[in-house]
Amino acid sequence: MKTRECPYCHKKVSISNCFKYIIRGTKYSTTCNHCEHEIWLEKEPLPFTYCVVVGFLIIYIPLQFCIYYLHMDFINSVIYCMPLAVIAEITSIILTMNRIYFKK
């Protein structure tokens, strides 16, 4: 089976239906936009604990680097590290969308 493929009609489920998993979580079902069947995720695309740990490290390490080695104050270091947070979030969304598999 391909990524984001409906197990009933074998067509791709739209990105807007799959994006609900980013907002609501993976324990909910969605419907196929072609055949209107209820479909569930086969497994969790990315383990939640990995996302939390990696997200923490991606933000915490540069933040501490800016505070202690570049001698920035907290607000300026948060602003400086904000693009890393955006890149980390976009990467997790892309990885989640590429690893979604549905079951009946």
N, C-alpha and C positions, 0 to 999 in steps of 0.2 A: 504494500500500500504506500502511496506517496504522501508527502507532507500536506496536511490540511485537506485530505481527501475524504469525502463523505463515504461511509461504508455501505450505504444504500444505493446511491445513484452514481458513485465514483466520479463526482465532479468536485472541483475545489470549493471549499467553504470560503466565504468572503473574509477579507481582513477585518472588517468591522465586527463581524461575529466573533472572530478569534481575539480581537482586541479586548473583549469583555473579560477574558481571563487575566489580562494585565491589571484590570481595575478591580474585579470582584474576587479573584482567586480561582483555583482549579477544581474545587469540589462542586461546582455547579454545571448543569448541562446547558447546551445551546441547541439551536435548530439549524438545519441546513437551509440555506437560502434558495435552493433549487427544488427540493422535494418535501420540505417542511417536516422531516422526521427529527425526533429528538436524538441528539448524539452526545456522547460523553467522551472525555479524554481517556486514552488508553493508559497513560501514566503521567506523572507530573513532568513537564518539559525540563525544567531546571529545579533542582532541589532548593527549597527556600533557605535552608541554613547556609548553603554555599553562597547564595546571593547576599545574604546579610553579612557574612564574614568578609567576602571580597569587597563589598561596598564600604564596610567599615575601614578596611585597610587602605582602600583607594582614597578615602577622604582623610583618615586620621594621620597617616604617615606624611603626606605633603603639608597638612596643616601644622603638625609639630615641627617639620623642617622649616616652614616659613616663620614660625614663632621663635624658635631657638637659634637658628643659624642665620636667617635673614633679618632678625630682630624687628619683625613687623608686629603690629598690635593684632588683637583677635579679629576685629572686623575686616581689616585689610587682608589678612590671611584667608579668611572665609571667602571673600570676594575673589581672591587670587586662585583659590582651589575650586570655585564653583564650576568652571568649565570641565574639570575632571569628573565631577558628579554628573553632569549632563552627558558626557561621553559614556560613563559607566551605565547610566540608565538606558541610553539608546542601544548600547551593546547587549544588555540583558533583554531588551524587547526584541531585538533582531534574533538573538539565540533562541528565545522562547518561540517566536513565530516559525523558525526553521525546524523546531523539534516537536511540533504539535502533531499528534496522530490520534485519530478518533476511532471509537468502537461503537457497536450497536447497543 
